[in-house]
Amino acid sequence: MGKVTIILIVILLVAIVAGCVVLAYWDFPAPSSRVEKVLPDARFPK
């Protein structure tokens, strides 16, 4: 049972490290759609 647990922990750690590497080096495209939102004047203090 101990060896199975160690193998599962190692696989989990490798998956986490691989996910971090992918997120660090993958070039995500920036959103290209324009967002416009009207903010009411009551929301800001006078």
Stockholm file with secondary structure:
# STOCKHOLM 1.0

chainA/1-46         MGKVTIILIVILLVAIVAGCVVLAYWDFPAPSSRVEKVLPDARFPK
#=GR chainA/1-46 SS CHHHHHHHHHHHHHHHHHHHHHHHHSCCCCCCSCCCCCCCGGGSCC
#=GC SS_cons        CHHHHHHHHHHHHHHHHHHHHHHHHSCCCCCCSCCCCCCCGGGSCC
//
